[in-house]
Amino acid sequence: MKIAVIGGGIFGLTIAPVLAKEGFSVDVYEKEDDVFKMASGINQFRLHRGYHYPRSTDTINECLSGEVKFRKFYPEVVIDEPHEHYYAIAKEDSLFSAEQCFKVWSECGLKYEITDLDILNKDSIEKCVKVREAIIDPVKFKAACLERCKRYGVNIILGKKVSYEDLHEYDMVVSATYANSNIPLKAFPEAQENYQFELIEKLVLDLPEKFRNMSVVIQDGPFTCIDPYGESGLSLMGNVTHAIHHRNIGKVPEIPEQYRELLNNGIIKNPKITKVSSFLKDAEKFFPGIRDGAKHIGSMFTIRTVLPYREHDDARPTTIREINDRLISVFSGKIPTCVEAAEQVLRIVKSKQERKSTTIGIIGMGKWGKALLRVFDKLSEVKVCVNKDDVSNQEFIRKHYPKIRTSFDYDDILNDDSIDAVVIATPIKTHFEIAKKFIKKGKAVFLEKPLAENLRDAKELIDISKGKFLFVGHTFLYSPGYKMIKELVLDDPVVEIETTWNKMGTFKEDIFLNLVSHDLSIVSGLLEKSPTGVELTKNESVISKSDRVSIDLKFDSGETCKINIDRTSPQKRKEVKVKTVSGKVYYWIDNKIMKLDRENKRFDILFDSEKEPLREEVKEFLENLRNNQEPIVNKNIALNVMKILERIE
């Protein structure tokens, strides 16, 4: 198998030899004239263990597990001595107190020793701790990456900018481009993510003797840090606020013209633009004497890339995404996770090599059937599409998907042993009979919601699917917005939900089975229980029998829910309001999650994603199927939805 890796930074040059060692032919493409030219070469170079992420235990755990593998893979680049490492919690403006930090660290197994550090201003520090961490020698790190690539036969191609479309000759493409993560994905706009891009400055300083060989981080807020710069005898200084010269949220970084000659160009002596005075003035509050004693050797400028709207936890997750069967996208801002990321990419590549492509048949070529076809075609092998008596749909398939067979008879899927799973996107009244045949035949089934027209049939489908594979397409459960709400309410349970859905259309299907079922799946997923009271409080006819409905749900622990749907509205909008035990109020609108800030009388955006819920749903279905993992939670929610629908009068 021939693999292209886009990006000659830390992650690309770690992934490449890990793949090549396993016998894959690997080429690395780097658009610059050398590797490690961008953020990989302009970093604080601290081998993080997660101490300065007390608001994100996930990030701490990633750093801890990553550090072990990093040390094993790159032992020669890690510097443990003679440097000392400290974290100091500021008395003012810290988002977490010392007590809160200690609690999180202890829960995560991070050891620390409370101490006094004489270089610190004690009036500005609540507590200081000494920890066991290390720094990374950037010169040795670059050399180690190149040595491993050479050892395992990785071909590095410099000065060539490529994207996915340029690499047809390769069986697999791995994108590891950090700030440019979306550029190789230009053919996949639905897979592109919004990031927060920060044009930052790192100071390289010659510090007085007492500050040398010390790594000190002031936290948890808009503060400063100093670290040894490898074995150079110099120090690096960062600052949460002053380091940032420009910031934007979007698909690609904005680079003001005046910064172009400074960016990713190593140490710039006497840069035309610098915030060195602000850095040192702020540092002086915590490190008395540092401003007058520091000599500014130069500054390094690069683009730091983080997830947007994560100020509440400052999380820095490593994400490995399978964009399609040939393309893997890697994003991370934490050096210690590079080896673990490489191992995860290797697992994906091996699984793709070893398994045959999952084969799919689709029944139903209406609007939603075509949407499912679009996504399944990118993530699996669709062999047959079936629709009822509509020649135009078959012509559509032949035009846009010429390799897929068409049929008017779903027995062509039922009796084809080469097809692993069937997707059923037919009218609701047909769900039961079609799904029942395929389940009994032993085929894996993706059944569009709802399960059936009535509870009796739904229960039968659940009963006959025990030990078999039945997945119900409640799409909103796979929305990034829903998943973020679930995360936010883990330790702060929901007490009140109100959903509002305005749209125009879909009058052919029953509003309760077709639309209300969506909102009931959200409620069932968030509360994980059945209501004790169900009341239809509004049921108005405009075009069909029921077009504007409101439903109240009550639960035994006091939770309440109101569902409002109007399918005769000129405005399209879906909104979910969630209130928690502590009084927090969240709004989920599209894929945005907003939190009410009562004090400042505003809404803060906590999360925004352009991931397509349908794509996420199909990916989970295929992953469950390939891992032979029965989707129990999915089926339980689907049945609970039917139980509630049965009670609506």
C-alpha positions as CSV (number, residue, x, y, z in Angstrom):
1,M,0.0,0.0,0.0
2,K,1.3,3.4,-1.0
3,I,0.6,6.3,1.4
4,A,1.1,10.0,1.1
5,V,1.6,12.2,4.3
6,I,0.9,15.9,3.9
7,G,2.9,17.9,6.4
8,G,6.6,17.8,7.4
9,G,6.1,18.8,11.0
10,I,6.1,16.8,14.3
11,F,3.0,14.8,13.5
12,G,3.7,14.1,9.9
13,L,7.3,13.1,10.5
14,T,6.2,10.8,13.4
15,I,3.3,9.2,11.5
16,A,5.5,8.5,8.4
17,P,8.1,6.2,9.9
18,V,5.5,4.4,12.1
19,L,3.7,3.5,8.8
20,A,6.9,2.8,6.9
21,K,8.2,0.5,9.6
22,E,5.2,-1.7,9.0
23,G,6.1,-2.1,5.3
24,F,4.0,0.6,3.8
25,S,5.6,2.8,1.1
26,V,5.4,6.4,2.4
27,D,6.1,9.8,0.8
28,V,5.9,13.0,2.9
29,Y,5.0,16.3,1.2
30,E,6.1,19.5,2.8
31,K,5.3,22.8,1.1
32,E,8.2,24.7,2.7
33,D,11.9,24.3,1.8
34,D,12.6,22.4,5.0
35,V,10.8,20.4,7.7
36,F,9.9,21.8,11.1
37,K,9.6,25.3,9.5
38,M,6.2,26.2,11.0
39,A,4.7,25.6,14.4
40,S,6.7,22.4,14.9
41,G,9.8,24.5,15.1
42,I,8.3,27.4,17.0
43,N,7.0,26.0,20.2
44,Q,7.5,26.1,24.0
45,F,9.0,22.6,23.7
46,R,7.7,21.5,27.1
47,L,6.9,17.8,27.4
48,H,3.5,18.4,28.9
49,R,2.0,16.2,31.5
50,G,-1.2,18.3,31.7
51,Y,-0.7,20.4,34.8
52,H,-1.7,23.6,33.1
53,Y,-5.0,22.2,31.8
54,P,-7.0,21.8,35.1
55,R,-10.2,22.6,33.3
56,S,-9.9,19.7,30.9
57,T,-9.2,16.3,32.4
58,D,-9.4,14.8,28.9
59,T,-6.5,16.9,27.9
60,I,-4.5,15.9,31.0
61,N,-5.1,12.2,30.4
62,E,-4.1,12.6,26.7
63,C,-0.9,14.3,27.8
64,L,-0.1,11.6,30.4
65,S,-0.6,8.7,28.1
66,G,1.1,10.4,25.3
67,E,4.2,11.3,27.4
68,V,4.9,7.6,28.1
69,K,4.9,6.7,24.5
70,F,6.8,9.8,23.4
71,R,9.7,9.1,25.9
72,K,9.9,5.5,24.6
73,F,9.9,6.6,20.9
74,Y,12.1,9.7,21.2
75,P,14.3,9.1,24.3
76,E,17.2,11.1,22.9
77,V,15.3,14.4,22.6
78,V,14.0,14.5,26.2
79,I,15.9,16.7,28.7
80,D,15.1,15.9,32.3
81,E,18.1,17.5,34.0
82,P,19.4,19.9,35.3
83,H,16.1,21.8,34.7
84,E,13.5,22.3,37.4
85,H,9.7,22.6,36.7
86,Y,7.2,24.7,38.6
87,Y,3.6,25.7,38.4
88,A,2.4,28.8,40.3
89,I,-1.3,29.7,40.7
90,A,-1.9,33.4,40.6
91,K,-3.6,35.1,43.5
92,E,-5.7,37.3,41.1
93,D,-7.5,36.5,37.8
94,S,-6.8,32.8,37.9
95,L,-9.8,30.8,36.6
96,F,-9.0,28.0,39.0
97,S,-7.8,28.3,42.6
98,A,-4.9,26.4,44.0
99,E,-7.4,24.1,45.8
100,Q,-9.2,23.4,42.6
101,C,-6.0,22.6,40.7
102,F,-4.8,20.3,43.5
103,K,-8.1,18.4,43.4
104,V,-8.0,17.9,39.6
105,W,-4.3,16.9,39.6
106,S,-4.8,14.4,42.4
107,E,-7.8,12.9,40.6
108,C,-5.7,12.5,37.5
109,G,-2.7,11.0,39.3
110,L,-0.5,14.1,38.8
111,K,2.0,14.4,41.6
112,Y,3.2,17.7,43.0
113,E,5.1,19.2,45.9
114,I,4.0,22.5,47.4
115,T,7.1,24.7,47.7
116,D,8.4,28.3,47.8
117,L,10.4,29.5,44.8
118,D,12.5,32.5,45.6
119,I,12.4,34.0,42.1
120,L,8.7,34.5,42.4
121,N,6.8,37.5,43.8
122,K,5.0,35.9,46.7
123,D,2.4,38.7,46.8
124,S,1.2,37.7,43.4
125,I,1.2,33.9,43.9
126,E,-1.4,31.9,45.9
127,K,0.6,28.6,45.8
128,C,3.6,27.2,44.0
129,V,4.3,23.5,43.3
130,K,7.3,21.6,42.0
131,V,6.5,18.9,39.5
132,R,8.3,16.3,37.4
133,E,8.3,17.3,33.8
134,A,10.8,17.6,31.0
135,I,11.6,19.8,28.0
136,I,12.4,18.8,24.4
137,D,15.5,19.7,22.6
138,P,14.2,21.1,19.2
139,V,17.5,20.6,17.4
140,K,17.7,16.9,18.5
141,F,13.9,16.5,17.9
142,K,14.2,17.5,14.2
143,A,17.3,15.3,13.7
144,A,15.5,12.3,15.4
145,C,12.5,12.6,13.1
146,L,14.7,12.8,10.0
147,E,16.8,9.8,11.2
148,R,13.7,7.6,11.7
149,C,12.4,8.6,8.3
150,K,15.7,7.7,6.7
151,R,15.9,4.4,8.7
152,Y,12.6,3.2,7.4
153,G,12.8,4.5,3.9
154,V,10.4,7.4,4.0
155,N,10.8,9.7,1.0
156,I,10.5,13.4,1.9
157,I,9.5,15.8,-0.9
158,L,10.2,19.5,0.0
159,G,8.8,22.6,-1.6
160,K,5.7,21.0,-3.0
161,K,2.3,22.1,-1.9
162,V,-0.3,19.3,-2.5
163,S,-3.9,18.5,-1.7
164,Y,-5.9,15.3,-1.8
165,E,-6.9,15.8,-5.5
166,D,-3.2,15.8,-6.5
167,L,-2.5,12.4,-4.9
168,H,-4.6,9.9,-6.9
169,E,-1.7,7.5,-7.3
170,Y,-1.8,6.8,-3.5
171,D,-3.9,4.2,-1.8
172,M,-4.1,6.4,1.4
173,V,-3.5,10.1,2.2
174,V,-2.8,11.3,5.7
175,S,-3.1,15.1,6.3
176,A,-1.1,16.4,9.3
177,T,-0.9,20.1,8.5
178,Y,-2.0,21.8,11.8
179,A,-2.8,25.4,10.9
180,N,-3.5,24.4,7.3
181,S,-5.7,21.4,8.2
182,N,-8.6,22.5,6.0
183,I,-6.5,23.1,2.8
184,P,-6.0,19.4,1.9
185,L,-9.7,19.0,2.5
186,K,-10.9,21.5,-0.2
187,A,-12.7,18.7,-2.0
188,F,-14.6,17.9,1.2
189,P,-16.2,21.2,2.4
190,E,-18.5,19.3,4.7
191,A,-15.5,17.9,6.5
192,Q,-13.7,21.2,7.0
193,E,-13.7,22.5,10.6
194,N,-13.7,26.0,12.0
195,Y,-10.5,26.7,14.1
196,Q,-9.3,29.6,16.1
197,F,-6.0,30.8,14.5
198,E,-3.7,32.9,16.6
199,L,-0.6,34.6,15.1
200,I,1.7,34.4,18.0
201,E,5.1,35.6,19.1
202,K,7.6,33.6,21.2
203,L,10.4,35.5,22.8
204,V,13.9,34.1,22.9
205,L,15.7,35.6,25.9
206,D,19.1,35.5,27.6
207,L,17.9,35.7,31.3
208,P,19.8,36.3,34.5
209,E,21.4,33.3,36.0
210,K,18.7,32.8,38.7
211,F,16.1,32.3,36.0
212,R,18.0,29.8,33.9
213,N,17.3,26.1,33.7
214,M,13.9,26.7,35.1
215,S,10.5,26.0,33.6
216,V,7.8,28.1,35.4
217,V,4.2,28.4,34.4
218,I,1.9,31.0,36.0
219,Q,-1.7,29.8,35.8
220,D,-4.7,29.5,35.3
221,G,-5.4,32.5,33.1
222,P,-3.9,35.4,31.1
223,F,-0.4,34.9,32.4
224,T,3.2,34.1,31.4
225,C,5.7,31.2,31.3
226,I,9.4,30.7,30.9
227,D,11.1,27.5,29.7
228,P,14.7,26.6,28.8
229,Y,15.3,26.6,25.1
230,G,16.8,23.2,24.6
231,E,20.4,23.1,25.5
232,S,21.2,26.6,24.2
233,G,21.4,28.2,27.6
234,L,18.6,30.6,26.4
235,S,15.0,30.8,27.5
236,L,11.6,30.9,25.8
237,M,8.9,33.2,27.1
238,G,5.2,32.8,26.3
239,N,2.2,34.9,27.4
240,V,-1.4,33.9,27.1
241,T,-2.5,37.4,26.2
242,H,0.5,39.4,24.7
243,A,1.8,36.5,22.5
244,I,-1.2,36.9,20.3
245,H,-0.8,39.6,17.5
246,H,-3.8,38.6,15.4
247,R,-6.7,36.2,15.8
248,N,-9.5,34.8,13.6
249,I,-12.0,32.0,13.6
250,G,-12.6,30.3,10.3
251,K,-11.3,27.7,7.9
252,V,-7.9,29.2,7.2
253,P,-5.7,31.6,9.1
254,E,-5.6,35.3,8.3
255,I,-2.1,36.7,8.0
256,P,-1.8,40.5,7.9
257,E,0.7,41.6,5.3
258,Q,3.1,43.2,7.7
259,Y,3.7,39.8,9.4
260,R,4.5,37.7,6.3
261,E,8.3,38.1,6.4
262,L,8.3,37.4,10.1
263,L,6.1,34.3,10.1
264,N,7.8,30.8,10.4
265,N,11.2,32.3,9.7
266,G,13.1,31.1,12.8
267,I,14.5,33.6,15.3
268,I,14.1,37.1,14.1
269,K,16.6,39.6,15.6
270,N,15.2,43.0,16.3
271,P,11.8,42.3,14.6
272,K,10.0,45.3,13.2
273,I,6.9,44.3,15.2
274,T,7.2,42.9,18.7
275,K,5.4,43.0,22.1
276,V,8.6,42.3,24.1
277,S,7.9,45.3,26.4
278,S,4.4,44.0,27.2
279,F,5.7,40.5,27.8
280,L,8.4,41.6,30.2
281,K,6.2,44.2,32.0
282,D,3.6,41.4,32.7
283,A,6.3,38.9,33.7
284,E,7.8,41.4,36.2
285,K,4.6,41.1,38.3
286,F,5.6,37.5,39.0
287,F,9.3,37.4,38.4
288,P,10.9,40.5,40.1
289,G,14.0,41.7,38.2
290,I,13.3,39.8,35.0
291,R,12.5,42.9,33.0
292,D,15.7,44.7,33.6
293,G,17.9,41.6,33.5
294,A,16.5,40.0,30.3
295,K,18.3,40.4,27.0
296,H,16.0,40.0,23.9
297,I,17.8,37.7,21.5
298,G,14.9,37.7,19.1
299,S,11.4,36.5,18.5
300,M,9.8,33.6,16.6
301,F,6.4,34.0,14.9
302,T,4.0,31.3,13.9
303,I,0.3,30.4,13.8
304,R,-1.1,28.6,16.8
305,T,-4.3,26.7,16.1
306,V,-6.9,25.7,18.7
307,L,-10.6,24.7,18.8
308,P,-12.8,27.8,18.9
309,Y,-15.2,28.6,21.7
310,R,-13.4,26.4,24.2
311,E,-12.5,29.1,26.7
312,H,-14.6,27.3,29.3
313,D,-12.2,24.4,29.4
314,D,-9.2,25.3,27.2
315,A,-9.3,21.7,25.9
316,R,-6.7,20.7,23.3
317,P,-7.8,17.3,22.1
318,T,-6.0,15.2,19.4
319,T,-8.5,14.3,16.7
320,I,-8.0,11.6,14.1
321,R,-10.8,11.7,11.5
322,E,-11.5,9.4,8.6
323,I,-12.8,11.7,5.9
324,N,-13.4,8.9,3.5
325,D,-11.9,5.5,2.7
326,R,-8.7,7.1,1.4
327,L,-8.2,10.2,3.5
328,I,-7.3,10.6,7.2
329,S,-7.0,14.0,8.9
330,V,-4.9,14.5,12.0
331,F,-5.2,17.6,14.2
332,S,-3.4,18.2,17.5
333,G,-1.6,21.0,19.4
334,K,0.1,18.9,22.0
335,I,3.6,17.4,21.2
336,P,3.4,14.4,23.6
337,T,0.4,13.0,21.7
338,C,2.3,12.6,18.4
339,V,3.3,9.0,18.9
340,E,-0.1,7.9,20.1
341,A,-1.6,9.7,17.1
342,A,0.7,7.8,14.7
343,E,-0.3,4.5,16.3
344,Q,-3.9,5.4,15.8
345,V,-3.4,6.2,12.2
346,L,-1.5,2.9,11.8
347,R,-4.5,1.0,13.2
348,I,-6.9,2.7,10.8
349,V,-4.6,2.0,7.8
350,K,-4.2,-1.6,8.8
351,S,-8.0,-2.1,9.3
352,K,-8.6,-0.6,5.9
353,Q,-6.0,-2.9,4.4
354,E,-7.3,-6.0,6.2
355,R,-11.1,-5.7,5.9
356,K,-13.1,-5.7,2.7
357,S,-15.2,-2.7,2.1
358,T,-18.6,-2.9,3.7
359,T,-21.2,-3.4,1.1
360,I,-24.5,-1.7,1.2
361,G,-27.9,-1.9,-0.5
362,I,-30.3,1.1,-0.2
363,I,-34.1,0.9,-0.5
364,G,-35.9,4.1,-1.1
365,M,-34.7,6.9,-3.4
366,G,-36.8,9.8,-2.1
367,K,-35.1,13.0,-0.9
368,W,-33.8,11.4,2.3
369,G,-32.8,8.2,0.5
370,K,-30.6,10.3,-1.9
371,A,-29.0,12.0,1.1
372,L,-28.2,8.7,2.6
373,L,-26.8,7.5,-0.7
374,R,-24.5,10.5,-0.9
375,V,-23.0,9.8,2.5
376,F,-22.9,6.0,2.3
377,D,-21.2,6.2,-1.1
378,K,-18.3,8.1,0.4
379,L,-17.9,5.8,3.4
380,S,-18.7,2.3,2.0
381,E,-19.4,0.4,-1.2
382,V,-23.0,0.9,-2.3
383,K,-23.9,-2.0,-4.7
384,V,-27.6,-1.7,-5.3
385,C,-30.3,1.0,-5.0
386,V,-33.9,0.1,-5.1
387,N,-37.0,2.3,-5.6
388,K,-40.6,1.7,-6.4
389,D,-41.7,2.2,-10.0
390,D,-39.9,5.6,-10.5
391,V,-37.8,5.5,-13.6
392,S,-36.5,9.0,-13.0
393,N,-34.8,7.9,-9.8
394,Q,-33.1,5.1,-11.6
395,E,-31.9,7.6,-14.2
396,F,-30.6,9.8,-11.4
397,I,-28.5,6.8,-10.1
398,R,-27.1,5.9,-13.5
399,K,-26.1,9.6,-14.1
400,H,-24.5,10.4,-10.7
401,Y,-23.5,6.9,-9.5
402,P,-22.8,4.8,-12.7
403,K,-21.2,2.0,-10.8
404,I,-24.3,1.3,-8.6
405,R,-26.9,-1.2,-9.9
406,T,-30.6,-0.2,-9.8
407,S,-33.7,-2.3,-9.3
408,F,-37.4,-2.0,-8.6
409,D,-37.3,-5.2,-6.4
410,Y,-35.7,-5.2,-2.9
411,D,-35.4,-9.0,-3.1
412,D,-32.3,-8.1,-5.2
413,I,-30.7,-6.9,-2.0
414,L,-32.3,-9.5,0.3
415,N,-31.0,-12.4,-1.7
416,D,-27.6,-11.0,-2.5
417,D,-25.1,-12.6,0.0
418,S,-22.4,-10.2,-1.1
419,I,-24.3,-7.3,0.5
420,D,-23.5,-6.8,4.2
421,A,-26.3,-4.3,5.2
422,V,-29.4,-2.7,4.0
423,V,-30.5,0.9,4.4
424,I,-34.3,1.4,4.5
425,A,-35.5,4.9,3.7
426,T,-39.0,4.2,2.6
427,P,-42.4,5.6,3.8
428,I,-43.0,4.9,7.5
429,K,-45.9,2.6,6.9
430,T,-43.6,0.2,5.1
431,H,-40.8,0.1,7.7
432,F,-42.1,-2.9,9.7
433,E,-42.6,-5.3,6.9
434,I,-39.4,-4.5,5.0
435,A,-37.2,-4.4,8.1
436,K,-38.7,-7.6,9.5
437,K,-37.7,-9.6,6.3
438,F,-34.1,-8.3,6.3
439,I,-33.6,-8.9,10.1
440,K,-34.9,-12.5,9.8
441,K,-32.6,-13.0,6.8
442,G,-29.7,-12.0,9.0
443,K,-28.8,-8.8,7.2
444,A,-27.6,-5.8,9.2
445,V,-30.3,-3.1,9.0
446,F,-30.1,0.7,9.0
447,L,-33.8,1.7,9.4
448,E,-34.8,5.3,9.1
449,K,-36.8,6.6,12.1
450,P,-39.2,5.9,13.4
451,L,-39.1,2.1,14.0
452,A,-42.6,1.5,12.8
453,E,-46.1,3.0,12.6
454,N,-47.1,1.6,16.0
455,L,-45.6,0.3,19.3
456,R,-46.7,-3.3,18.7
457,D,-44.7,-3.5,15.4
458,A,-41.8,-1.6,17.0
459,K,-41.6,-4.1,19.9
460,E,-41.6,-7.0,17.5
461,L,-38.7,-5.5,15.5
462,I,-36.7,-5.0,18.7
463,D,-37.5,-8.6,19.8
464,I,-36.5,-10.3,16.6
465,S,-33.3,-8.2,16.3
466,K,-31.9,-9.4,19.6
467,G,-28.4,-10.7,18.8
468,K,-28.7,-9.2,15.4
469,F,-27.9,-5.8,14.0
470,L,-30.6,-3.1,13.9
471,F,-29.7,0.6,13.9
472,V,-32.4,3.3,13.9
473,G,-31.7,6.6,12.1
474,H,-32.5,9.2,14.7
475,T,-30.1,11.7,13.1
476,F,-30.1,14.4,15.8
477,L,-28.5,12.1,18.3
478,Y,-25.3,12.2,16.1
479,S,-25.2,16.0,15.8
480,P,-22.1,17.6,17.3
481,G,-24.4,20.0,19.1
482,Y,-26.3,17.1,20.9
483,K,-23.0,15.5,21.8
484,M,-21.7,18.7,23.3
485,I,-24.9,19.2,25.4
486,K,-24.5,15.6,26.7
487,E,-21.0,16.5,27.8
488,L,-22.0,19.8,29.4
489,V,-24.7,18.1,31.5
490,L,-22.8,15.1,32.7
491,D,-22.2,16.6,36.2
492,D,-25.1,19.1,36.1
493,P,-28.3,17.2,35.2
494,V,-31.0,18.5,33.0
495,V,-34.2,19.7,34.7
496,E,-36.0,21.4,31.8
497,I,-36.0,21.0,28.0
498,E,-37.9,23.0,25.5
499,T,-37.7,22.3,21.8
500,T,-39.0,24.6,19.0
501,W,-39.0,23.5,15.4
502,N,-40.4,25.7,12.6
503,K,-40.3,24.6,8.9
504,M,-42.4,24.2,5.9
505,G,-43.4,20.9,4.4
506,T,-43.3,17.1,4.8
507,F,-47.1,16.9,4.9
508,K,-47.3,13.4,3.4
509,E,-46.2,11.8,6.7
510,D,-47.8,11.9,10.1
511,I,-46.3,14.9,12.1
512,F,-45.9,12.8,15.2
513,L,-44.1,9.9,13.6
514,N,-42.1,12.0,11.2
515,L,-41.2,15.1,13.2
516,V,-42.1,14.7,16.9
517,S,-40.1,11.5,16.9
518,H,-37.0,13.5,16.3
519,D,-37.5,15.7,19.3
520,L,-38.5,12.8,21.5
521,S,-35.2,11.1,20.6
522,I,-33.3,14.2,21.9
523,V,-35.3,14.2,25.1
524,S,-34.9,10.5,25.6
525,G,-31.2,10.7,25.0
526,L,-30.6,13.7,27.4
527,L,-32.8,12.4,30.2
528,E,-32.4,8.7,29.7
529,K,-35.8,7.9,31.2
530,S,-39.5,7.7,30.2
531,P,-42.0,10.4,31.2
532,T,-44.7,9.7,33.7
533,G,-47.0,12.3,32.1
534,V,-47.6,13.0,28.4
535,E,-50.1,15.7,27.3
536,L,-50.9,17.0,23.8
537,T,-51.6,20.7,24.6
538,K,-52.0,22.0,21.0
539,N,-53.0,20.2,17.8
540,E,-53.9,22.6,14.9
541,S,-54.8,21.9,11.3
542,V,-53.6,24.2,8.6
543,I,-52.9,22.1,5.6
544,S,-53.2,18.5,6.9
545,K,-54.8,17.0,10.0
546,S,-52.0,18.1,12.4
547,D,-49.6,20.9,11.5
548,R,-48.9,22.8,14.7
549,V,-48.5,20.8,17.8
550,S,-47.3,21.2,21.4
551,I,-46.6,18.4,23.8
552,D,-45.8,18.5,27.5
553,L,-43.8,15.7,29.2
554,K,-43.4,15.3,32.9
555,F,-40.9,13.0,34.7
556,D,-40.9,11.3,38.1
557,S,-37.9,13.3,39.3
558,G,-39.5,16.6,38.5
559,E,-38.0,17.2,35.1
560,T,-40.2,18.8,32.5
561,C,-40.2,19.0,28.7
562,K,-42.1,21.0,26.1
563,I,-42.0,20.2,22.4
564,N,-43.3,22.8,19.9
565,I,-43.5,22.0,16.1
566,D,-44.9,24.1,13.3
567,R,-44.6,22.7,9.8
568,T,-46.4,25.6,8.2
569,S,-43.8,28.3,9.1
570,P,-42.1,30.5,6.5
571,Q,-39.0,30.5,8.7
572,K,-36.9,27.4,9.1
573,R,-35.4,27.1,12.6
574,K,-34.7,24.4,15.1
575,E,-33.9,25.3,18.7
576,V,-33.4,23.3,21.9
577,K,-33.3,25.0,25.2
578,V,-31.8,23.1,28.2
579,K,-31.8,24.2,31.8
580,T,-29.7,22.3,34.4
581,V,-29.9,21.8,38.2
582,S,-27.4,24.6,38.8
583,G,-29.5,27.0,36.8
584,K,-27.3,27.1,33.7
585,V,-29.2,27.7,30.5
586,Y,-27.9,26.4,27.1
587,Y,-29.3,26.9,23.7
588,W,-28.6,24.5,20.9
589,I,-29.3,26.0,17.5
590,D,-28.1,24.2,14.4
591,N,-24.6,23.1,15.6
592,K,-24.0,26.0,17.9
593,I,-24.2,25.7,21.6
594,M,-24.7,29.0,23.5
595,K,-24.7,29.6,27.2
596,L,-26.7,32.4,28.9
597,D,-24.5,34.8,30.8
598,R,-26.9,36.5,33.1
599,E,-24.4,38.8,34.6
600,N,-23.3,40.4,31.3
601,K,-26.8,40.0,29.7
602,R,-25.5,38.0,26.7
603,F,-25.1,34.6,25.2
604,D,-21.6,33.1,24.9
605,I,-20.9,30.6,22.1
606,L,-19.4,27.6,23.7
607,F,-19.2,25.4,20.6
608,D,-19.7,25.6,16.9
609,S,-19.1,22.8,14.4
610,E,-20.0,22.3,10.8
611,K,-19.9,18.5,10.9
612,E,-22.9,17.0,9.2
613,P,-25.0,15.0,11.6
614,L,-26.0,12.5,8.9
615,R,-22.4,11.8,8.1
616,E,-21.6,11.2,11.8
617,E,-24.6,8.9,12.1
618,V,-23.5,6.8,9.1
619,K,-19.9,6.6,10.4
620,E,-21.2,5.3,13.8
621,F,-23.4,2.7,12.0
622,L,-20.5,1.5,9.9
623,E,-18.1,1.4,12.9
624,N,-20.6,-0.6,15.0
625,L,-21.2,-3.0,12.1
626,R,-17.5,-3.5,11.4
627,N,-16.7,-4.0,15.0
628,N,-19.7,-6.4,15.4
629,Q,-21.1,-4.1,18.1
630,E,-24.8,-4.2,18.6
631,P,-26.1,-0.6,19.0
632,I,-28.1,-1.2,22.2
633,V,-28.4,2.5,23.3
634,N,-29.7,3.4,19.8
635,K,-32.4,0.7,19.9
636,N,-33.4,1.6,23.5
637,I,-34.0,5.3,22.5
638,A,-35.8,4.3,19.4
639,L,-38.2,2.1,21.3
640,N,-38.7,4.7,24.1
641,V,-39.7,7.2,21.3
642,M,-42.4,4.8,20.1
643,K,-43.7,4.2,23.7
644,I,-44.1,8.0,24.2
645,L,-45.7,8.4,20.7
646,E,-48.3,5.7,21.7
647,R,-49.3,7.8,24.7
648,I,-50.0,11.0,22.8
649,E,-53.8,11.4,22.4
